[in-house]
Each structure stands twice: as C-alpha cells, then as structure tokens.
Amino acid sequence: MATDRYQRGLDRMMELVSTEHSGTFDHVKLVESYKTLDPDLSDYIVSFAFGDIYSRTSLTQQEQTLVTISTLVALGIDPQLKLHINVGFNVGLTKEKIVGALIQCIPYIGFPRVLNGLTLLKEVMTERGIAPEAHAEADDQPAPASS
C-alpha cells in the first residue's frame, strides 16, 4: 500500500515530467522497474526526492531540482540522476545551470562522480535533441582575418 508521502511524490513526479519531452524517457516505468531489484527502492526514489525535496514550498522548482541533482551526483546514483536532469530541463534549467551546480560539487565529492554526472547530462541532452556542444562548435570557428 502506498504511503501518503509516496503518493504525494508520485503526483509531483508526474506533474514535473509531463511535458512535450516526456516521451523521451518513461519515468514511471523506470521507477517501477526498480521493484525487481529491491521492493523498497521505488518508494525511496519517489518519496525522497519528489515527496520531500520537490514538495518544499520554500524553494523554487529550479532550486528543488538543483538540490536533488547535487545530492544524487554525490551519492553516485546515476539512474535517478538521469531522471532529475530531465526534470531540470522540464522546469527551465539550462545546461549551464546544471553544469554550474555539478562543478560546485567537485571539492566535496571529487571529480570522477561529477564527470559521471556530466556524462549523464550529455546523454539526456542527446535524447532530447539538444546539441551538447553547440557553444563549443561556435567557439572553435576561426576568427575572421583582419584587413
């Protein structure tokens, strides 16, 4: 039987992932698939982030997502992190804001975990049809010759 916290989290999760990009990643299927690994894992995923962090009215949706992304990269929980990076884009976070949050984590959790987070960010961007290196390509263009 679902707890109130789980149901609140599930409702909030569906609210945040219901966008034009929800077809790129099936969040509910992912959460339900974890029941085969551990019966309590899906409850933890939904209750912790969506039932607790995303239900805090003192934070904006973007702040809630950045807190969750930072926590999950620190814990090294990649499948959940991928889900919340998707949520980040759904609530208006940019690649630069997410990268900035990840970079701030380096002194506390180390570069390898942050690098994993950056790799997941690129995966999500590719799945969503966002060019991860759009700015870098523009920067790589040679400067026009001066007359």
PESULKA-V287542 format. One record per residue. SS is DSSP state (@ for helix, = for strand, . for the rest). PHI is phi as a letter, one per 40 degrees, with the letter a starting at -180 (NA if undefined). OMEGA is omega as a letter, one per 40 degrees, with the letter a starting at -180 (999 if undefined). Layout:
BEGIN
ss & phi & omega
SS & PHI & OMEGA
SS & PHI & OMEGA
END
This chain:
BEGIN
ss & phi & omega
. & NA & a
. & c & i
. & c & i
@ & c & a
@ & c & i
@ & c & a
@ & c & i
@ & c & i
@ & c & i
@ & c & i
@ & c & a
@ & c & i
@ & c & a
@ & c & i
@ & c & a
@ & c & a
@ & c & a
. & c & i
. & b & i
. & c & a
. & c & a
@ & c & i
@ & c & a
@ & c & a
. & a & a
. & c & a
@ & c & a
@ & c & i
@ & c & i
@ & d & a
@ & c & a
@ & c & a
@ & c & a
@ & c & i
@ & c & i
@ & c & i
. & c & a
. & a & a
. & d & a
. & c & a
@ & c & a
@ & c & i
@ & c & i
@ & c & a
@ & d & a
@ & c & a
@ & c & a
@ & c & a
@ & c & a
@ & c & a
@ & c & a
@ & b & a
@ & c & a
@ & c & i
@ & c & i
. & c & a
. & c & a
. & c & i
. & b & i
. & c & i
@ & c & i
@ & c & i
@ & c & i
@ & d & a
@ & c & i
@ & c & i
@ & c & a
@ & c & i
@ & c & a
@ & c & i
@ & c & a
@ & c & i
@ & c & i
@ & c & i
@ & c & a
. & g & a
. & b & a
@ & c & a
@ & c & i
@ & c & a
@ & c & i
@ & c & i
@ & d & a
@ & c & i
@ & c & i
@ & d & i
@ & d & i
@ & d & i
@ & c & i
@ & c & a
. & c & i
. & g & i
. & c & i
. & b & i
@ & d & a
@ & c & i
@ & c & i
@ & c & i
@ & c & i
@ & d & i
@ & c & i
@ & c & a
@ & c & i
@ & c & a
@ & c & a
@ & d & a
@ & c & a
@ & c & a
@ & b & i
. & g & a
@ & c & a
@ & d & i
@ & c & i
@ & c & i
@ & c & i
@ & c & i
@ & c & i
@ & c & i
@ & c & i
@ & c & i
@ & d & i
@ & c & i
@ & c & a
@ & c & i
@ & c & i
@ & c & i
@ & c & a
. & c & i
. & g & i
. & c & i
. & c & a
. & c & a
. & b & a
@ & d & a
@ & c & a
@ & c & i
@ & c & i
@ & c & a
@ & c & a
. & c & a
. & c & i
. & c & i
. & c & i
. & c & i
. & c & i
. & c & a
. & c & 999
END
